[in-house]
Amino acid sequence: MNLDLNDLINEVAEKIILHWNYRDLVEIPDAVRNVGSHVQEIYLKWNKLKSLPLWISDFSNVTNLYLYGNNIEHLPDSLRHMNNLAVLDLSANQLKELPICLGYLKNLRSLLLNQNFITSLPQSMSQLKNLERLFLSGNRIVALPEWLGALPVLGELFVDNNLLEEIPNRLTLSNSLSIISVCSNKLSYLPLNGFLSAPCIRFNSNPCLNYLSLPVLYQLMCKVQYPMSEESGNAIAHGCFRSNSKTNNCNIKTKLLLLSKNNSEHKKFVIELPRQLLVIHDIYENKVISLWELSLRKVYLSRFHHTLDISWDPPNVYVKQNPILDKINFGIDKYLKSLIPFGLLLNGPISICMNKYCNEPIFSEAWILLGSGKNTFAIPTIVILCCHRCATEFIKTSNFIENHDIYVYMCQD
């Protein structure tokens, strides 16, 4: 046994925090296995590790494990036994897939996975009930799972520089979210409903995103002191809201063609709506709501009391969702799953009707108008309503100005 290895063993035996950054380690020596059960923090940043040893779980008291800047491609299944882990940093590695074992880290509070090659998250991570901070920036994620919105204490979510085309609707129902950062993605829209937790949403450099819903816009405006100024431009988001930036290289399936009513040149642009919204009407269409949509609304209202209160001056939005504790509802859950895709209920409505006297949930069919309201600046703004009557009442009682004719059509990729 050489002196360096002896020194390493002695260091492990004597310390509860191991600072092993920048040591050119290719592996963690087996010789330290039996002397590290007391260690609480391990720093292994900027080494040359390709994997972790199968016995890593023998360091059972480790709470913080930092592996930033290695070459790790796979994680051992034994990682599941590190029950005390609170912080796990695997950023700047070579991970393409995440193992199921991550879902067993019940005490994990911060998970850092930036700058890898990850394309999706395993379902097992939905069991991370103590997770507060999740960092996924610089990966190859196209879609986030809806269950992220069900993590009870998730407060910070960073998914910048990925390939996201949408944000899970269920995040609007999270009570704990304080920050969502999705800059430099391929978003065509943000969720239409107001967020229960009114988080700060960062979404700069999404050139395909060219509108916001009225409640989300108002919630964002409350987060910035000067939403629009000559010096800073649009402080809500840079690199978005370019009406003419919707080009063929953005994957659009359901589109609205918008023709300006106030422009003699008939200026037009296209927006994309959430894929769950299957039937679109403008305020002049007095149509009967489908039985499918009525059924979704009825079942949802039997389980939740969900309100959306829009204040015009000053602009603000108050969103609440309270479960209705009805024993009958719990007894019919299995039956409902056989009739209705249950995710539609768990993930919440795409919006609540914006008529202040209504608050009907909206799932797949809506009346919409696009224009601008007081203090909404130059950002195209969409309003979602549950029926023709609410649409006409909204126009009468609000200061919202509809300024586009709307044409609905489909586009096959």
N, C-alpha and C positions, 0 to 999 in steps of 0.2 A: 504494500500500500504506500503510495507516494505521499510526500509532505502536503501537497495541495489538497489531496483528498482527506488527509487527517485534519487539516485546518477546516475543511468544509464540514466534516462530521462534528468537530468541536463547536463550530459556529451554530449548527443546528441544535446541538445539545444545550447550549448556553442561552439562546435567544428565543424570544417569542415572535419577533418580527425579522424576517429574512430579506435582506436587500441584495438580490442577485441580478440586478439590472446590468446590462452591458458586459457580460462575462463570457460571451461567445459559447455558451453552453449548448451542446448538441442534444444532450439528454440530462435528466436528473439522476444522479448516481444512485444505484440500488443500495449502496452502503449507508445512506442517510435514512432509509426506510424505517428502521426500528428505533430511531432516536428523535422523531419529530412529532410525536402525538400531541405535544403541548403547544406547538407553533400555532399562532393565530393569524398572522398575515404573511403572505409570500409575494415578493415583487420579482418578476422574471421578465421584465420588459427588455426588448431589443436583444434577444438572444437568437439562437438558431434551432430552436426546438421544432420538430416536425410532429410530435405527438406527446401525450402525457403518459406516464407509466400506469399500468393497470392498478398498481398499489397506491395511487394518489389518494384514495379514500382513507388510507391509514393515517393521513394527516387530518384526523377527524374533527379537530377543534379549529380548523382554519375558517375564518370569517371573510377574509378579503384575499382574493387571488387575482393577481394582475399579470396577464400574459400578452400585453400589447407588443406588436411588432415582431412576431416570430413567424414561423412557416407552418403552423399547425393546420393539418388537413382534416383530421378526424378527432373526435373526443371519445374516450373510453366510456363504456356503459357504467363502469364502477363509479363514475362521477356522481351518480345518483345518491351515493351513500355519504356524501359530504353535506350532511344535514344542517350544519351551522353556517354554510356559505350565505353571506349577505350581499357581497359585491363580487361579481365575476366579470373581468375585462378580457375579452377575446378579440379586441379590435386589431385591424391591420394584420390579419392572418390569411390563410388560404382556404377557409371553410366554404364549402359549397352547399352542404346540408347540415341541418341541426339535428342532433339525436333526440330520441324520445326521452332519454334520461333527464334532460333539463327540466321537465315537468315535475320531477321528484324533489327539486330543491325548494322545499316549502318555505324556507326563511329568506329566500332571495329577494332583495330589495332593489338592487341596481344590476342590470344586465347590459353590457356594452358589446356590441357586435359590429361596430362601424368598419368600413373598408374591408369587406370580405367579398364573397361571390354568391351570397345567399339569395335564393329565389323565392322561398316560402318559409312559413313558420309551422312547426309541428303542432298538431291538435293538443298534445300533452301540455304545452305551455299555458293552456287555458286554466290549468290548475295552480298557477303561480299567484295565489291569493294575496301575497304580501308584496308583490312587485310594484314599486313606485316609479321607477325610471327605466325606460327602454330606449336604447340607442341603436338604430338600424341604418344610419346614413352611409351612402357610398356602397350600396349593394345592387342587386338586380331584381328587386321585388316589383312585381307587376300589380299584385293585389294583396291587401291586408285582410286577415280574417275578421269576421264580424265579432267574434268573441273577445276581441281586445276591449270593446266597450263594456264588457261584463266584468273585467278585472276590477275588484272593488276599491283599490287604493292607487291605481295607476294615475299618476299626476303629470308625468312628462313623457312625451312620445316624439322622438326625432327620427324622421325617415327622409331626410334630404338626399338629393342626388340618387334617386332610384328611377324606376320606370312606372310609377303609379299613375293609373288613369282615373282613379276615384278613391274616396275616403269612405270607410265603412259607416253606414248610416247609424249603426248602434253606438258609435262614439258620441252621438248627440244625446244619448241617454245616460252617459257617465256622470256621476256626481262628483268625481274627484279630479278630473282633468283640469290642469292649469295651463299647460303649453302643448300645442301640436305644431310641429315644424315639418313642412312638406315642400320645401323650396326645391327648385330645379328638378321637377318631375314632368309628367305628361298629363296633368290634370285637365279635364275639360269642364269640371264643375266641382264646387264644394257641396256638402249636404245642404238641402234646402231648408230643413227645419232649424229652429233655434237650438242652441246647446244648453242643456240644463246647468252646466257648470260655468258657462260663459268664458271659455278659455281664451288665451291669447293664441291666435292662429297665424303662423308665418308661412306664406306661400309664394314668395317672390320667384320670378323666373319660371312661370308656367304659361308659356305663350299661347296655349290653346284655351286657357281659361279667360272668358270674355264677359262674364256677368256674375252677379251674386244674388241670392235671395234677399228680400227686404229684412227679415229678422237677423240673418247672419251679418249683413252689412251694418246694421245698427249695433249689434254686439261688438263688432270690430271697431266701429267709430268710437265706442266708449273706452277703448284701450289706448288710443293715441290722442295726444294733446292737440296736435294740429294735423288732422287727416289730410288736408290739402293746403299747400303753400307754394308760392312762386319759387322759393329757394329749393324745397325738397321734392316738389312734384307730389305724386300720390304716395303718401306715407303708409297707406294700408298694405300695398304690395307693388313692387316694381317688376316690370316685365310681364304684366298681365293686362287684361282689359283692352287688348288691341283688336278692335272690331273686325278688321280685315285680315287678321292673322290666321283665320280658320282655313287651312289649306288642305289639299288632298292627302298630305302625309300625316294628318291627324286622323286617327281611326274614329269615324263617326258612323253611327247606325241610325239612331233616331234624331232627326234634326228639325229645328224650327228656322224657317227663312223669315227674316224680319225686314220689312220695308218701312223706312221712315215716313211718317205722315207730314213732317215739317220740312222736307227737303225736296226742292223742285227737281233735283236730279235722281230722285228715287233711290237714294243710297241704301244698300242692303248689306246685311251680314247674317251669319248663321250661328246658332247656339245649339249645344247638345244638352239634353235633359237626362236625369238618372234613368237607368235601364228599367227600373221597377215601374216607371210611369208609362203605362201602355196606351192610355186613351187621353187625348188632349182636346180641350175645347177653348174657344175664345169667349169673351163675355157676351157676344151676340147670339150664341148657340143655346137655345133652351131645350136641352136634351134630358131624357130620363136616365138616371144613374143606373149602371148595370147591377144585377143581383150579386155578382161576385164582389164588387166594391162595397155594396151595402152590407154584405155578410162579414167582410173583413172589419168594417167599421163597428158593426154591432158586437162582434166577439171581443174586439179590442176594448171597447167602452165597458164591457162587462167585467173587465179585469183591471183597467187603469183609468184614473182620472187625470187627464193630460191637458194643460192649459197653455196658451200662448197669448201674452198681453203686450201689445205694441204701444209704446208711448211716442207720440210724434214730436213733442216739443217740451223738454229736450229729447232727442232720439234715444230710445232705449228699448230693451226687450226683456221680459220676465217669463221664464219657462219653468213649469213645474210638472212632475209626473208622480202620482201617488198610486200604489197598488190598492185595489179594492179587495179586502180580505173576506172573500166569500168562499166558504168551504165547498160549495157546489162547483165553483170554477176549478179547484184543484182536482176534483173527482172526474172532470171531463177532459183533462189535458190529453190523455191517451186517445180519446175519441176525436178530439179536435185535430190531432196530428194526422189522422187518417183522412180527414176531410180537407184541411187547409195546410199548406206548407207552413209549419209552425214558426220557421225563421221569420216569416213576414210579421208575426206578432211580437216575437222576442226582440227583433231588430228595430221595432218601432215604425211608425208611419213616416213617410218621406217628408210630411209636413203636417202641421195643424192649420186648419182654415184660418186665414188672416182677417176674416170678419170678426171684430172684437166681440160680437154678440153670439158667436157660433161655437168656435173651438172644436169642430168636428175633425177627427183624424182622417188623413188622406193617404191611400196606399197605391192605387194603380190608375186612378182616373181623377182628373182635375180640370178646373177652369183657370186659365192663366192670363196675365197681362204683363207686358214689359214696357217700362218707361223710366220715370224718375220721380222721386219725392223730394220734399223739402230737405235741404242739407245733404242730399246724396251725391252731389257733385256730378262728375261726368261718368260715373260707373253705371253701366246698364244694370237695371234692377228688375227682378222678376217677383211677381206676387202670385201665390198659390191659393186657390179658393175651392170649396167643396162642391159648389153647385151654381147654377145660373143666378139664382136669387141673391146669394151671398156676393157674387161678383158685381152685380148691379148696385147692391147696397154699399159695397166697398167703394166704388167709384163716387157715389153720392156723398159719403160721409168722411172720406179721407182727402188729403191734399196730394195724393198720388196722381201723376199725369201720365196716362197711357199715350205713348208717342210712336208706336210701331204697329203696323198691320202684321198679323202672324199667319204663316202658312206652314202646315205640318206635312212632312214627307219622310219617307224612309230611304236609307242609303245602304246598299249591300256592299260589304268590303270584298 
